[in-house]
Each structure stands twice: as structure tokens, then as C-alpha cells.
Amino acid sequence: MTTNKHVRQMKWFSIALLSLGMSSGAFASSPSDAQCPSSNFAEFVKAFSSGPEVQKAFIASPVKQVHVTADGKIPKVVERSLKGLATDELKMLLPENAAKSNLTIDIELPNRVIVRDQVGGFLKIFVFKHDDCWVLNRVEDWTLEAVMDAVTRSEKQTPGERELKKGVIFDRLVNKASPESGIYLYAAALDSYLDGAQKGSAQAAAAAAGISLSGQAPRLENAKILDLLVQASTSIPDVGLALAMFYCDEGEYDNERVCINPQKSIETLEIAAQQGSTNALIRLGEVYEVGNVVPADLIRAMACYREAQKSDLEPTTPAIDRLAAKGVVMDNSIQCIKAGSFR
């Protein structure tokens, strides 16, 4: 009798739990009690991306969401707390969905998943934390296409200009991101600049080479950097200085070594000077004065500084005075460019 009474009590207890939605199954569906797919982050992400039930169980509440909006024509980063996420927010974590949209998925230890394209058009970062199991607690959407529509509305743009502006915005937004996320914004900036360069923007080409050489964005192959600098220098004479330096050091600024290709370096500076770059004339003067690219030629250095002085007195006057103090005098028979060593 005691046993039967105990059984009846357990049945009534179970019925009471069911009526309150508190059955053992209900308890199991909570994040704290659900089966953790894996403590290994990569394995967990694999299960999380393909399992709606896993997603439901292992999303923090509230979950942080970051996105970029346009305040007039000014990009603005907005962060908010949500009780949950829309289904569409996670669909690109599934490899087949990402592939259809030409997106790549990178699992970055210890706790990030990055979904992006290769032209700066799509960038989402999913950030997880680990307690008893991994839980998605932050989604950063840095995609700028809607923002660009607002920023560039009613503007007439040259080919590649939209991509150039997008790259600049990505670059500036780095200050609003964590260091861990910022590296992907730099990468998106580079991708945007490269897309703009491909569409014909000389400024985008210069920006792509610059951000790659800076070390902030991934380093491009030397041949690609050279192509970008050549493209930019044809329209922007001052880029010739960067190109001339690249011919000498190939972007390895920390290593003191002999100029790799002095002939191309000097020719590039001369072309830039002929295109109107005063800075190229000043650089030619420095090269001939110091002698670290070609043998020193102080008279020619004076000619370069004098030629640059016609356009800009301030930076050239000290150089001219310095050479004059060494006894160097102007020789009108020697000119900076026309008497170039490699012409």
C-alpha cells in the first residue's frame, strides 16, 4: 500500500509539473541544462551553425547586437541588447548558405566566427563566451551597403569612388571596434580599396597599397602592390614617391640595405617631377645629396632643390642653405631632370 501511495503521489506531482510547463523536458531545453555539443570551439560552431535547437539553447539572453547606421551622411555605430535573434541573423553560419552568397566563414580562436566576402560588401562577426558551454553573446554586423546608399545618395560618383569611400569608413570604424574585431575592419577596408582600384580609381589603388604596406591590413604580394602603385602614380604624381621607395626597399622599411632597383627608382621620381610633383623634386634632391640610391651629386642636388623652390620655398630653403654652407654653387649647365643619370 505504501508503494502504491508513493506512486500515486509521484504521478500527481508529474501532472502538476506538466500543468505548469515545468516537466523534466522543459528544464532540459534551457541553456544551462541542454546538452553541450562540444567544449572544442570549432566542433561547437559546426553543431551550432547547422542545428536550430542548438542555436535556441546556446544564445545568451540578452544578446548584444552591433550594427552601423547612417545619421544623415555620418556612419554611426549602434549597440543594443536583444532578448533573441531573428532566424535570418544566423543563416549565413551554414556553409552552404555562405557559399551561395560567395561568403567565407573563418573560425578564429578563441571565440569568434567571421563571415565575410572579398569585396568589403559583407562582414559579420559572431562572438561567443564559454562558461559550462559556449554561448553566443554578441553579433557585430559591420556591413555598410545600406549606409553607403545613404552617404552617397544624390552624388555623382566616378568609377570606384563608392568603394574608396567605403574603405575609408571601414578604416575609421576601427576606432569603434575591439582590437580583435578591428583587424577584420582593416581587412574589409583593403578589400573595398582593391574593388575600387579594379573599377578604375587611382585613389583607391593608392589606398590599397598604403594600408597593406602599413601592416594594419593583410600584406599583399609585392607584385600586386607594385601594380597598384603604378596604377595610382599615372594619375597622382605624388604617389611616384611611394613607388620610387618601393623599387628600392619593397616595403621592408626596417632593413637597412642597398636600393634594389636604383634605375627604376630614379626614373619614377623624374617622371613624377615632370608630371608636376614638387615633392618628387625635393626627393630627387635628397637622393643626390645623400647618395643612398645613386652616387652623391651635390651640384645636381642643388639643381633639384632650386627647381622645387620655384613652387614651394619653405621646405627647400634650408636644403639650399645647407648645401651652400658646404660650398656648393648652382651650375646652370646641370639640371635636375634633363641631366638624369638614367635618361
C-alpha positions as CSV (number, residue, x, y, z in Angstrom):
1,M,0.0,0.0,0.0
2,T,2.8,2.4,0.8
3,T,4.3,1.7,-2.5
4,N,1.1,2.4,-4.4
5,K,0.5,5.5,-2.4
6,H,4.0,6.7,-3.3
7,V,3.4,6.0,-7.0
8,R,0.2,7.9,-7.0
9,Q,1.9,10.9,-5.3
10,M,4.6,10.9,-8.0
11,K,2.0,10.8,-10.8
12,W,0.1,13.8,-9.3
13,F,3.4,15.6,-8.9
14,S,4.3,15.0,-12.5
15,I,0.8,16.1,-13.6
16,A,1.2,19.3,-11.6
17,L,4.6,20.0,-13.2
18,L,3.1,19.4,-16.7
19,S,0.3,21.8,-16.0
20,L,2.8,24.5,-15.0
21,G,5.1,23.8,-18.0
22,M,7.8,22.5,-15.7
23,S,8.3,19.0,-16.9
24,S,11.8,17.5,-17.0
25,G,11.8,18.1,-20.7
26,A,11.1,21.8,-20.2
27,F,14.0,22.0,-17.8
28,A,16.3,20.3,-20.3
29,S,15.6,23.0,-23.0
30,S,17.2,25.8,-21.0
31,P,20.8,26.7,-22.0
32,S,22.2,25.6,-18.6
33,D,20.8,22.1,-18.9
34,A,20.9,21.4,-22.6
35,Q,23.5,19.0,-23.9
36,C,26.7,20.9,-24.8
37,P,27.7,19.8,-28.4
38,S,31.4,20.2,-27.6
39,S,33.8,22.2,-25.5
40,N,36.0,22.4,-28.6
41,F,35.1,25.7,-30.2
42,A,35.4,24.6,-33.8
43,E,33.3,21.5,-33.1
44,F,30.7,23.6,-31.2
45,V,30.4,26.0,-34.1
46,K,29.8,23.2,-36.5
47,A,26.9,21.9,-34.4
48,F,25.6,25.4,-33.7
49,S,25.6,26.5,-37.4
50,S,23.5,23.6,-38.5
51,G,21.2,23.0,-35.6
52,P,18.3,25.4,-34.9
53,E,17.7,23.7,-31.5
54,V,21.3,24.1,-30.6
55,Q,21.1,27.8,-31.6
56,K,18.0,28.3,-29.4
57,A,19.7,26.7,-26.4
58,F,23.0,28.5,-26.7
59,I,22.2,32.1,-27.4
60,A,22.6,34.4,-24.4
61,S,19.6,36.4,-23.3
62,P,20.0,39.3,-23.6
63,V,22.4,39.1,-26.6
64,K,24.3,42.1,-27.7
65,Q,23.9,43.3,-31.3
66,V,26.1,45.9,-33.0
67,H,25.3,47.4,-36.4
68,V,26.2,50.5,-38.4
69,T,23.6,53.0,-39.5
70,A,23.6,56.4,-41.2
71,D,22.9,59.6,-39.2
72,G,22.4,61.8,-42.1
73,K,25.6,61.2,-44.0
74,I,27.6,60.2,-41.0
75,P,28.1,56.5,-40.1
76,K,27.0,55.7,-36.6
77,V,27.7,52.5,-34.6
78,V,24.6,51.4,-32.6
79,E,24.7,48.7,-29.9
80,R,21.6,47.2,-28.3
81,S,20.5,44.3,-26.1
82,L,18.0,41.9,-27.6
83,K,16.1,39.0,-26.0
84,G,16.7,36.9,-29.0
85,L,17.9,36.9,-32.6
86,A,15.9,36.6,-35.8
87,T,16.4,33.4,-37.8
88,D,18.0,35.3,-40.7
89,E,20.7,36.6,-38.4
90,L,22.3,33.2,-38.2
91,K,21.6,31.6,-41.6
92,M,25.0,32.6,-43.1
93,L,26.7,30.5,-40.5
94,L,25.6,27.5,-42.5
95,P,28.4,26.7,-45.0
96,E,26.1,26.0,-48.0
97,N,24.2,29.3,-47.4
98,A,27.5,31.2,-47.2
99,A,28.8,29.6,-50.4
100,K,25.7,30.6,-52.3
101,S,26.4,34.2,-51.4
102,N,30.1,34.0,-52.1
103,L,30.9,34.4,-48.4
104,T,33.7,32.8,-46.5
105,I,33.4,31.5,-42.9
106,D,36.5,31.8,-40.7
107,I,36.6,30.3,-37.2
108,E,39.1,32.4,-35.2
109,L,40.2,31.1,-31.8
110,P,39.5,31.5,-29.1
111,N,35.9,32.6,-29.6
112,R,35.0,34.3,-32.9
113,V,33.4,33.4,-36.2
114,I,33.8,35.8,-39.1
115,V,31.6,35.7,-42.1
116,R,32.7,38.0,-45.0
117,D,33.0,38.4,-48.7
118,Q,36.1,39.5,-50.6
119,V,35.0,43.0,-51.7
120,G,34.1,44.7,-48.4
121,G,30.4,44.2,-49.0
122,F,29.5,41.8,-46.1
123,L,31.1,41.5,-42.7
124,K,29.5,39.9,-39.6
125,I,31.4,38.8,-36.5
126,F,29.8,36.3,-34.0
127,V,31.4,36.4,-30.6
128,F,30.9,33.6,-28.1
129,K,31.8,33.2,-24.4
130,H,32.4,30.0,-22.5
131,D,31.1,29.0,-19.1
132,D,29.7,25.5,-18.9
133,C,29.5,25.6,-22.7
134,W,29.8,28.1,-25.5
135,V,27.1,30.7,-25.7
136,L,26.7,33.3,-28.5
137,N,26.6,36.7,-26.6
138,R,27.4,39.2,-29.3
139,V,26.7,39.7,-33.0
140,E,28.6,42.5,-34.8
141,D,27.2,43.5,-38.2
142,W,29.7,45.8,-40.0
143,T,28.1,45.5,-43.4
144,L,28.0,49.0,-44.9
145,E,25.9,48.7,-48.1
146,A,22.8,50.4,-46.7
147,V,25.0,53.1,-45.1
148,M,26.7,53.7,-48.4
149,D,23.4,54.2,-50.1
150,A,22.6,57.0,-47.6
151,V,26.0,58.5,-47.6
152,T,26.4,58.7,-51.4
153,R,22.7,59.5,-52.2
154,S,22.4,62.2,-54.9
155,E,26.1,62.2,-55.5
156,K,27.7,61.7,-58.9
157,Q,30.5,59.3,-58.5
158,T,33.4,58.3,-60.7
159,P,34.1,54.6,-61.1
160,G,35.5,53.1,-57.9
161,E,34.6,56.2,-55.8
162,R,31.9,54.4,-53.8
163,E,34.3,51.6,-52.9
164,L,37.0,54.1,-51.9
165,K,34.6,55.9,-49.6
166,K,33.5,52.6,-48.1
167,G,37.1,51.7,-47.4
168,V,37.7,55.0,-45.7
169,I,34.6,54.4,-43.5
170,F,35.8,50.9,-42.5
171,D,39.2,52.4,-41.6
172,R,37.6,55.0,-39.4
173,L,35.2,52.5,-37.7
174,V,38.2,50.6,-36.4
175,N,38.2,53.1,-33.5
176,K,34.7,51.9,-32.6
177,A,35.6,48.2,-32.6
178,S,37.5,46.0,-30.2
179,P,41.1,45.2,-31.2
180,E,40.0,41.6,-32.1
181,S,37.3,42.9,-34.4
182,G,39.3,45.8,-35.7
183,I,41.7,43.7,-37.7
184,Y,38.7,42.5,-39.8
185,L,37.6,46.0,-40.4
186,Y,41.1,46.8,-41.8
187,A,40.8,43.7,-44.0
188,A,37.4,44.9,-45.2
189,A,38.9,48.4,-45.9
190,L,41.6,46.7,-48.0
191,D,39.0,44.7,-49.9
192,S,37.0,47.8,-50.6
193,Y,40.0,49.7,-51.9
194,L,41.0,46.8,-54.1
195,D,37.5,46.7,-55.5
196,G,37.7,50.4,-56.2
197,A,41.1,50.1,-57.8
198,Q,39.7,47.3,-60.1
199,K,36.9,49.7,-61.1
200,G,39.4,52.3,-62.1
201,S,40.0,54.6,-59.1
202,A,43.6,55.7,-58.8
203,Q,43.0,56.9,-55.2
204,A,41.6,53.5,-54.2
205,A,44.7,51.9,-55.7
206,A,47.0,54.1,-53.7
207,A,44.9,53.5,-50.5
208,A,45.0,49.7,-51.0
209,A,48.8,49.8,-51.4
210,G,49.2,52.1,-48.4
211,I,47.0,50.1,-45.9
212,S,48.7,46.9,-47.0
213,L,52.2,48.3,-46.5
214,S,51.2,49.8,-43.2
215,G,50.8,46.4,-41.6
216,Q,47.2,47.2,-40.5
217,A,45.6,45.1,-43.3
218,P,46.9,41.8,-44.7
219,R,50.1,42.1,-46.7
220,L,49.5,41.8,-50.4
221,E,52.1,40.2,-52.7
222,N,54.8,42.5,-53.9
223,A,53.7,42.2,-57.5
224,K,50.2,43.3,-56.6
225,I,51.5,46.2,-54.5
226,L,53.7,47.3,-57.4
227,D,50.7,47.1,-59.8
228,L,48.6,49.3,-57.5
229,L,51.3,51.9,-57.1
230,V,51.9,52.1,-60.8
231,Q,48.2,52.4,-61.5
232,A,47.9,55.2,-58.9
233,S,51.1,57.1,-60.0
234,T,49.8,57.6,-63.5
235,S,47.1,59.9,-62.2
236,I,48.5,61.1,-58.8
237,P,52.1,62.3,-59.3
238,D,53.0,62.3,-55.6
239,V,52.3,58.5,-55.5
240,G,55.5,58.3,-57.5
241,L,57.5,58.9,-54.3
242,A,56.0,55.8,-52.7
243,L,56.6,53.8,-55.9
244,A,60.2,55.0,-56.1
245,M,60.7,53.9,-52.5
246,F,59.1,50.5,-53.2
247,Y,61.5,50.0,-56.1
248,C,64.3,50.4,-53.5
249,D,63.1,48.6,-50.4
250,E,59.9,46.6,-51.5
251,G,58.2,47.7,-48.3
252,E,60.9,46.3,-45.9
253,Y,61.4,49.6,-44.1
254,D,63.2,48.1,-41.1
255,N,66.1,46.7,-43.1
256,E,69.0,48.9,-44.0
257,R,70.1,47.7,-47.4
258,V,71.3,48.9,-50.8
259,C,68.5,50.0,-53.1
260,I,67.2,47.0,-55.0
261,N,66.4,48.8,-58.3
262,P,68.0,52.3,-58.3
263,Q,67.4,52.9,-62.0
264,K,63.6,52.4,-61.8
265,S,63.5,54.4,-58.5
266,I,65.2,57.4,-60.1
267,E,63.2,57.2,-63.3
268,T,60.0,57.1,-61.3
269,L,60.9,60.2,-59.4
270,E,61.8,62.0,-62.6
271,I,58.5,61.1,-64.2
272,A,56.6,62.3,-61.1
273,A,58.6,65.5,-61.1
274,Q,57.8,66.0,-64.8
275,Q,54.1,65.5,-64.0
276,G,54.3,68.4,-61.6
277,S,55.2,66.8,-58.2
278,T,57.3,69.3,-56.2
279,N,57.7,66.6,-53.6
280,A,59.4,64.4,-56.2
281,L,61.9,67.2,-57.0
282,I,62.7,67.5,-53.3
283,R,63.1,63.8,-53.0
284,L,65.5,63.8,-56.0
285,G,67.5,66.5,-54.3
286,E,67.7,64.3,-51.1
287,V,68.7,61.3,-53.1
288,Y,71.5,63.1,-54.9
289,E,72.6,64.8,-51.7
290,V,72.7,61.7,-49.5
291,G,73.9,59.2,-52.1
292,N,72.0,56.2,-50.8
293,V,70.3,55.3,-54.1
294,V,72.9,56.6,-56.6
295,P,76.3,58.2,-56.0
296,A,76.1,61.6,-54.4
297,D,76.0,64.5,-56.7
298,L,75.7,67.7,-54.7
299,I,75.5,70.0,-57.7
300,R,72.6,68.1,-59.2
301,A,71.0,68.0,-55.7
302,M,71.2,71.8,-55.7
303,A,69.6,71.9,-59.1
304,C,66.7,69.8,-57.9
305,Y,66.2,72.0,-54.8
306,R,66.3,75.1,-56.9
307,E,63.7,73.7,-59.3
308,A,61.4,72.8,-56.4
309,Q,61.9,76.2,-54.8
310,K,60.0,77.7,-57.8
311,S,56.9,76.1,-56.4
312,D,57.5,75.9,-52.7
313,L,60.0,78.0,-50.8
314,E,59.5,76.6,-47.2
315,P,60.9,73.0,-47.4
316,T,63.6,73.8,-49.9
317,T,65.3,76.9,-48.5
318,P,67.0,75.0,-45.6
319,A,68.3,72.4,-48.0
320,I,69.7,75.0,-50.3
321,D,71.3,76.9,-47.4
322,R,72.8,73.6,-46.2
323,L,74.4,72.8,-49.5
324,A,75.6,76.4,-49.9
325,A,77.3,76.2,-46.5
326,K,79.2,73.3,-47.9
327,G,80.4,75.4,-50.8
328,V,78.0,74.0,-53.4
329,V,77.1,76.6,-56.0
330,M,74.5,76.5,-58.7
331,D,75.7,75.3,-62.1
332,N,73.2,76.3,-64.8
333,S,74.6,73.7,-67.2
334,I,73.4,70.9,-64.9
335,Q,69.7,70.4,-64.4
336,C,67.8,68.1,-62.1
337,I,65.8,66.0,-64.6
338,K,67.2,66.6,-68.1
339,A,70.6,65.5,-66.9
340,G,69.3,62.5,-65.0
341,S,71.8,59.7,-64.8
342,F,69.5,57.1,-66.4
343,R,67.9,59.2,-69.2
